[in-house]
């Protein structure tokens, strides 16, 4: 179990660390606990640890330890979080975040996921720049990454609402207020936002319905949602996260902490949005796939090879996923009428929006797509592929005048890169997995 650990906890408090480890294990974040800093250094060097929690009461907890841990896992980026009971929200220099020991495991899990994926996106950002330079494509820096952040705040205009808005605006963030879910979706469909802040009020039901509605929209799917609870209300935290909430603050959370957490979500999303914008700006470029705007087979292969080299250097997993359009009577009919070909731009656009910003999507052949998923083991990659197939499978595509719309289903195959395995071999294994599934039907 520990060989697959994603989180390292450095603590001598057996009660707290054991309770948190058990809870995070159940949520899919396998943990390993070290009592001595030397054991922590060894784990960081040898295992694919993605984040570190350090108990502030541990005698080695210091900025020097943070520096040593980061050095031990280079060139892999590693979030390092201090767990402390201090009442004031203050992130010491060198640390990435501060958690309270009383934080809900679901909350810790989601914030860890965001920090890890943000670091992976940073790594992928650097790789994309190299690929774009090689292919003489526009630079990512030219696409407005430095523009001011934009936040949509949804809820009644009470004093806390207005105070937080002023704090965010004081840090250079544009804040737009919507006082109902209807006006919120009007804004969301007209404007790009880096984060949406939902105010729970006396009951969070309406706020959760907004979050769920955003997750049903491919354009809004990845937009972070921050739920601010002003009152002590009963809420199923796990259910809230499943419905699309990215982070939750409780009534006793200080305003500086809330503002910091919102801005962290917004900055991370802005980087992801910039990468998506870069790719979308190239959709009609001569080197992209003409039918879908995704990476062509050759560009995908080139970038996958670069990903495989850096995955080994950073000791991160790398998986590939193949999506092949299933052969059904509806597909056969749509193909004969050229309706499937006409639907390809929409299918490509949906795939590009549904993958995470750090993932790479390409078209290998007319009806076969591939995803390169950095820092993603086999099981998580399977979930990504099946989720994308499920969302597209709920869409009705136009079949032509007088014809019923048709549905596009996918057969999904996944392979995780083995040590010293060429990237092309892993891609072939994923494709063979698809073929075996089709033969079994």
GIVENVEN-V729526 format. One record per run of one state. SS is the DSSP state (A for helix, B for strand, O for the rest). FROM is the first residue (numbers start at 1). TO is the last residue. If there is no record, write none. Layout:
SS:FROM:TO + SS:FROM:TO
//
This chain:
O:1:1 + A:2:4 + O:5:6 + B:7:10 + O:11:13 + A:14:26 + O:27:30 + B:31:34 + O:35:36 + A:37:46 + O:47:50 + B:51:55 + O:56:62 + A:63:72 + O:73:78 + B:79:83 + O:84:96 + B:97:99 + O:100:104 + A:105:134 + O:135:139 + A:140:143 + O:144:149 + B:150:154 + O:155:158 + A:159:170 + O:171:173 + B:174:178 + O:179:180 + A:181:190 + O:191:194 + B:195:199 + O:200:204 + A:205:215 + O:216:223 + B:224:228 + O:229:236 + A:237:242 + O:243:246 + B:247:249 + O:250:254 + A:255:281 + O:282:287 + B:288:288 + O:289:294 + B:295:295 + O:296:296 + A:297:314 + O:315:317 + B:318:325 + O:326:328 + A:329:336 + O:337:338 + A:339:354 + O:355:359 + B:360:365 + O:366:367 + B:368:374 + O:375:377 + A:378:393 + O:394:395 + B:396:397 + O:398:405 + B:406:407 + O:408:409 + B:410:416 + O:417:422 + A:423:440 + O:441:441
//
